[in-house]
Amino acid sequence: MQLWFYWWEIISLLRPAFSRDQTFFWFVVSVAGLSVRTDNLGVTSIVRALGLQEQCYDSLLDSFHSSAVKLDR
């Protein structure tokens, strides 16, 4: 469990790069899914690894193309 606290401390440092909370939280979901997935089948593997509902697929996919990410921050 301690590892996830360190993980969150690092991820939260990236919060200023997101202009919207929702986009940041989808980013957190994405990174968490990438951290625990067991296959490499894209967004589907993230949804499956985290046990997300099917409706989350489109929102998660959209978050990868969001204009709310400002990398220069």
C-alpha positions in Angstrom: 0.0 0.0 0.0 2.9 2.4 0.7 3.9 2.2 -2.9 0.6 3.7 -4.0 1.1 6.6 -1.6 4.5 7.3 -3.3 2.8 6.9 -6.7 0.1 9.5 -5.8 2.7 11.9 -4.5 4.5 11.8 -7.9 1.3 11.9 -10.0 -0.2 14.8 -8.1 2.9 16.9 -9.0 1.5 16.8 -12.6 -1.8 18.4 -11.6 -0.9 21.9 -12.8 -0.5 20.6 -16.3 -4.3 20.0 -16.5 -6.8 22.9 -16.8 -9.7 20.8 -15.7 -10.1 18.4 -12.7 -11.9 15.8 -14.8 -9.1 15.6 -17.3 -6.6 15.2 -14.5 -8.6 12.4 -12.9 -8.9 10.5 -16.2 -5.1 10.9 -16.5 -4.8 9.3 -13.0 -7.1 6.5 -14.1 -5.0 6.0 -17.2 -1.7 5.8 -15.4 -3.1 3.6 -12.7 -4.4 1.2 -15.4 -1.1 1.3 -17.2 0.6 0.5 -13.9 -1.4 -2.7 -13.2 -2.6 -4.0 -16.6 -1.4 -7.5 -17.6 -1.8 -7.1 -21.4 -1.0 -4.5 -24.0 -4.3 -4.0 -25.8 -4.6 -0.3 -25.4 -7.4 1.5 -23.7 -9.3 -1.8 -23.4 -6.6 -3.3 -21.2 -6.9 -0.3 -18.9 -10.7 -0.6 -18.6 -10.3 -4.4 -18.0 -7.4 -4.0 -15.5 -9.3 -1.5 -13.3 -12.7 -3.2 -13.7 -14.3 -0.1 -15.1 -17.7 -0.1 -16.6 -18.0 -0.3 -20.4 -19.3 3.3 -20.6 -15.9 4.5 -19.3 -14.1 3.4 -22.5 -15.1 6.5 -24.6 -14.4 9.0 -21.8 -11.0 7.4 -21.2 -10.2 7.4 -24.9 -11.3 11.0 -25.2 -9.0 12.1 -22.4 -6.0 11.1 -24.5 -7.0 13.8 -27.0 -8.0 16.5 -24.5 -7.1 20.1 -25.1 -7.1 20.5 -21.3 -3.5 19.2 -21.0 -1.0 22.1 -21.0 2.5 20.5 -21.0 4.3 23.8 -20.7 2.9 24.2 -17.1 
